[in-house]
Amino acid sequence: MLMWLALSLGMGIASALIPIIVLEAYVLAVVLAQPQLPWWAMGLVVAVGQVAGKLLYFYAGRGDITLPKFLRRERDPERPKGKWSVRVDRFREVCARRPGWSYSVMLLSATASVPPYAAIAVIAGVARVSLLNFVSACLIGRFARFAALAAAPALVSGWLL
């Protein structure tokens, strides 16, 4: 059982970094193949892996991680700000004034992936959302998502039998 949880932690991290990995399919496959695995443990381990992986996106958005040259734009200080720079600045202000709103958006994204969770991880970094708010909202949301998914086969089989 411990091996499956360790593998699931790794898959959570990998899926956070490589968007083509469908973690939901992996979770369902594992809980169907290993019914003795507790649903809450699977949900927790996968959530921790996902949030750990998305922290790289968050830190990249904040500018704490130096991206390769082809992914960054050098800004000319003499050039006036463009409309996107102005919008990002305005968004930062809204997030600073209304932390409950930004927390709710991150929680919704982590749970339902609307707006997309990968995008929210970067945007939260750009908006300078606090690390505690980012991690707590994402852990709660990701746990709810994957724990429900891990519990679904047992719930459905109980209803059908």
ABEGO torsion letter per residue (X at the ends): XAAAAAAAAAAAAAAAABAABBAAAAAAAAAAABAABBAAAAAAAAAAAAAAAAAAAAAAAAGABBBBAAABBBBBAABBBBAAAAAAAAAAAAAAABAAAAAAAAAAAAAAGOBBAAAAAAAAAAAGBBAAAAAAAAAAAAAAAAAAAAAAAAAAAAAAX
